Amino acid sequence: MAVYFIIDRESEAVKIGRSKRPESRVATLSTGNPNPLELMGWLVSSDDSALEAALHRAYAHRRRHLEWFDIGTDEVLRELQRHSGFVPKHADAFEIASYDKDGVPEYVGVCKWADFEIDECCPFCGCMAGMYFNEAAWMYHCLACDTLTNFDELAYREGRADPND
């Protein structure tokens, strides 16, 4: 099981809970709740019950109701980074959202609620352990999903490189 963080976008309260499928908890919790909910991320642990209890204790002074806490995105981000957690990623993190004033493309990014650099979060699996530069291969590597890339697919999508090279 995983320990997840779900935010209520109206009240900004964050639920810390456990589930085998954190992505499905948003739909379940949305039943009877008029406010929009969003999965912020989850932690994988060999003892999810103990991890959830530890997080509840750590934020007990900020408990709003049951498993809902008045913690912000900074605290959630800190926990995801500390435990090499995961964020739900966009279908295509490399989709160009816009261009800046210099014509440099700005991408959709890994997730909706935060903007990450590649050394912070893997754009392929959403792992908060990030991508590490492997000097031997001269590529970036994610330890969670084992992706090894030099991000040439970005150049191909933008028409800056020939995929047959």
PLY file of the C-alpha trace (Angstrom):
ply
format ascii 1.0
element vertex 165
property float x
property float y
property float z
element edge 164
property int vertex1
property int vertex2
end_header
0.00 0.00 0.00
0.95 3.62 -0.35
0.53 6.67 1.86
-1.07 9.45 -0.17
-1.66 13.20 0.04
-4.92 14.55 -1.42
-5.73 18.26 -1.35
-9.19 19.81 -1.13
-8.79 22.76 -3.49
-11.52 24.84 -1.76
-10.34 24.55 1.84
-6.68 23.75 1.06
-6.86 20.93 3.65
-4.68 17.89 2.89
-5.74 14.32 3.62
-3.02 11.86 4.61
-4.25 8.32 4.11
-3.38 4.85 2.82
-4.52 2.98 -0.26
-3.41 0.26 -2.66
-4.37 2.58 -5.53
-3.96 6.23 -4.47
-5.15 7.46 -7.88
-8.59 5.93 -7.27
-9.03 7.55 -3.84
-9.82 10.95 -5.36
-12.93 9.55 -7.07
-14.03 7.74 -3.91
-13.50 10.79 -1.68
-15.22 13.06 -4.21
-18.50 11.24 -3.67
-20.55 13.55 -1.49
-17.84 16.22 -1.45
-18.71 19.32 -3.51
-15.11 20.58 -3.49
-12.56 19.63 -6.15
-9.96 17.14 -4.86
-6.52 16.47 -6.31
-3.97 13.75 -5.65
-0.70 15.49 -4.81
1.45 12.40 -4.44
2.15 9.20 -2.56
4.90 7.41 -0.67
5.73 3.75 -1.05
6.80 2.08 2.18
7.36 -1.42 3.51
5.30 -0.35 6.54
2.67 2.06 5.24
0.67 1.87 8.46
3.62 3.06 10.54
4.48 5.78 8.01
0.91 7.07 7.96
0.80 7.10 11.78
4.15 8.92 11.93
2.90 11.59 9.50
-0.34 11.98 11.50
1.74 12.47 14.67
4.10 14.91 12.97
1.22 17.10 11.85
-1.13 16.46 14.81
-0.91 20.11 15.87
-2.33 21.04 12.44
-5.12 18.45 12.29
-8.38 19.85 10.97
-10.60 16.77 11.13
-9.77 13.05 11.25
-7.14 12.56 8.50
-7.36 16.13 7.12
-4.61 18.57 8.02
-3.82 22.24 7.51
-0.51 21.63 5.81
0.56 23.33 2.63
2.18 22.23 -0.56
5.62 22.96 0.92
5.14 20.35 3.66
3.78 17.80 1.19
6.67 18.46 -1.16
9.15 18.08 1.71
7.65 14.67 2.65
7.62 13.50 -0.97
11.27 14.48 -1.38
12.34 13.04 1.97
10.75 9.65 1.21
11.45 9.61 -2.58
7.72 9.65 -3.20
5.81 9.99 -6.43
3.59 12.65 -7.99
0.85 11.88 -10.50
2.32 12.94 -13.82
0.65 14.53 -16.79
0.02 12.26 -19.75
2.73 14.15 -21.60
5.08 16.14 -19.39
6.96 17.27 -22.49
4.00 18.89 -24.24
4.76 22.51 -25.05
2.41 24.73 -23.07
3.72 28.06 -24.36
6.85 29.94 -25.32
8.60 32.52 -23.20
9.47 36.00 -24.49
12.68 34.66 -26.04
10.87 31.89 -27.92
12.08 29.14 -25.60
9.43 26.44 -25.14
7.84 26.00 -21.71
6.57 22.51 -21.05
3.41 21.32 -19.29
5.64 19.76 -16.65
5.43 16.69 -14.51
2.42 17.54 -12.33
-0.27 20.19 -11.90
0.54 21.61 -8.47
4.30 22.22 -8.69
7.03 22.93 -11.20
10.00 20.60 -10.99
13.41 20.45 -12.59
14.71 17.09 -13.86
17.04 16.70 -10.91
13.99 16.91 -8.60
11.38 14.73 -10.31
11.44 12.13 -13.08
9.16 13.29 -15.91
8.59 9.68 -16.95
7.35 8.08 -13.69
6.91 11.04 -11.32
9.48 9.83 -8.77
10.69 12.62 -6.50
14.16 11.05 -6.39
14.76 12.86 -9.68
16.98 12.08 -12.63
20.71 11.57 -12.13
23.26 12.34 -14.80
25.16 9.18 -15.70
28.53 10.37 -17.01
29.48 6.95 -18.43
26.40 6.90 -20.67
26.22 10.71 -20.93
22.50 10.43 -20.20
20.03 11.02 -17.37
18.86 8.03 -15.33
15.86 7.49 -13.05
16.48 4.91 -10.36
12.74 4.28 -9.88
11.65 3.49 -13.45
15.16 2.79 -14.80
14.67 5.24 -17.68
17.90 6.27 -19.34
17.51 9.28 -21.63
19.28 12.26 -23.09
15.90 13.91 -23.72
16.42 13.80 -27.50
12.70 12.98 -27.81
12.09 16.62 -26.89
14.18 17.79 -29.83
12.37 15.36 -32.14
8.95 16.62 -31.03
10.01 20.22 -31.55
11.49 19.49 -34.97
15.00 20.46 -33.85
16.47 17.00 -34.55
16.11 14.19 -37.02
14.87 10.95 -35.36
16.83 8.94 -37.96
20.21 10.26 -36.75
0 1
1 2
2 3
3 4
4 5
5 6
6 7
7 8
8 9
9 10
10 11
11 12
12 13
13 14
14 15
15 16
16 17
17 18
18 19
19 20
20 21
21 22
22 23
23 24
24 25
25 26
26 27
27 28
28 29
29 30
30 31
31 32
32 33
33 34
34 35
35 36
36 37
37 38
38 39
39 40
40 41
41 42
42 43
43 44
44 45
45 46
46 47
47 48
48 49
49 50
50 51
51 52
52 53
53 54
54 55
55 56
56 57
57 58
58 59
59 60
60 61
61 62
62 63
63 64
64 65
65 66
66 67
67 68
68 69
69 70
70 71
71 72
72 73
73 74
74 75
75 76
76 77
77 78
78 79
79 80
80 81
81 82
82 83
83 84
84 85
85 86
86 87
87 88
88 89
89 90
90 91
91 92
92 93
93 94
94 95
95 96
96 97
97 98
98 99
99 100
100 101
101 102
102 103
103 104
104 105
105 106
106 107
107 108
108 109
109 110
110 111
111 112
112 113
113 114
114 115
115 116
116 117
117 118
118 119
119 120
120 121
121 122
122 123
123 124
124 125
125 126
126 127
127 128
128 129
129 130
130 131
131 132
132 133
133 134
134 135
135 136
136 137
137 138
138 139
139 140
140 141
141 142
142 143
143 144
144 145
145 146
146 147
147 148
148 149
149 150
150 151
151 152
152 153
153 154
154 155
155 156
156 157
157 158
158 159
159 160
160 161
161 162
162 163
163 164
